Amino acid sequence: MRKKIYVDGEGTNSVYSRTCVIIDGKQPQVKKHSKDVPNNTAEYIDLHDALYFADKDTTIITDSQLLVGHLTESGKLRLRT
């Protein structure tokens, strides 16, 4: 049976940021970060945390278009010059 890990990050509310990882529908693991980070950074923090629990039969589920785009190579990166 495939393991499912749900991830979501929340950033930039001027005080703190939160990240959340849910593994196979169990109790959410919510982390509050004292440092204010942008939302996309919070999403990547979640992905990093999820990979710690993942194995080859894991599906990671996210609502982040940025993560999905970067990981599937369908997203485009813009370089600032």
C-alpha positions as CSV (number, residue, x, y, z in Angstrom):
1,M,0.0,0.0,0.0
2,R,1.4,3.4,-1.0
3,K,2.1,5.8,1.8
4,K,0.5,9.3,1.3
5,I,2.1,12.4,2.8
6,Y,0.2,15.7,2.6
7,V,2.2,18.9,2.9
8,D,1.2,22.6,3.1
9,G,3.1,25.7,4.2
10,E,2.0,29.1,5.3
11,G,4.4,32.0,5.2
12,T,4.7,35.8,5.5
13,N,2.2,36.9,8.1
14,S,4.8,39.3,9.5
15,V,5.2,37.4,12.8
16,Y,5.9,33.7,12.1
17,S,5.4,31.0,9.5
18,R,3.9,27.5,9.8
19,T,4.4,24.2,8.1
20,C,2.2,21.1,8.2
21,V,2.9,17.5,7.3
22,I,0.2,14.8,7.5
23,I,1.3,11.2,7.0
24,D,-1.4,8.6,6.1
25,G,-4.2,10.7,7.6
26,K,-2.7,10.7,11.1
27,Q,-2.3,13.7,13.4
28,P,-1.0,16.7,11.6
29,Q,2.6,17.7,12.5
30,V,2.5,21.5,12.6
31,K,5.7,23.5,13.1
32,K,5.7,27.1,14.0
33,H,8.8,29.0,12.8
34,S,9.8,32.2,14.6
35,K,11.3,33.5,11.4
36,D,9.0,35.0,8.9
37,V,9.5,33.3,5.5
38,P,7.8,33.6,2.2
39,N,5.0,31.1,1.4
40,N,7.1,29.3,-1.3
41,T,9.9,28.8,1.2
42,A,7.5,27.3,3.7
43,E,6.3,24.9,1.0
44,Y,9.8,23.8,0.4
45,I,10.4,23.3,4.1
46,D,7.4,21.0,4.2
47,L,8.7,19.0,1.2
48,H,12.0,18.6,3.0
49,D,10.3,17.4,6.1
50,A,8.1,15.0,4.1
51,L,11.1,13.5,2.3
52,Y,12.5,12.4,5.7
53,F,9.5,10.1,6.1
54,A,9.1,9.0,2.5
55,D,10.2,5.8,0.9
56,K,10.0,4.6,-2.7
57,D,6.3,3.8,-2.4
58,T,5.3,7.3,-1.1
59,T,3.0,9.8,-2.8
60,I,3.5,13.4,-1.6
61,I,0.4,15.6,-2.1
62,T,0.7,19.4,-2.2
63,D,-1.4,22.3,-3.3
64,S,1.7,24.2,-4.3
65,Q,1.8,24.8,-8.0
66,L,5.4,25.9,-7.6
67,L,6.5,22.6,-6.1
68,V,4.6,20.5,-8.6
69,G,6.0,22.6,-11.5
70,H,9.6,22.3,-10.3
71,L,9.4,18.6,-9.5
72,T,7.7,17.6,-12.7
73,E,9.8,19.9,-14.9
74,S,6.6,21.5,-16.3
75,G,7.2,24.6,-14.4
76,K,9.5,27.3,-15.7
77,L,12.1,29.1,-13.6
78,R,12.8,32.8,-14.3
79,L,16.3,34.0,-13.7
80,R,16.7,37.6,-12.6
81,T,19.5,39.4,-14.3
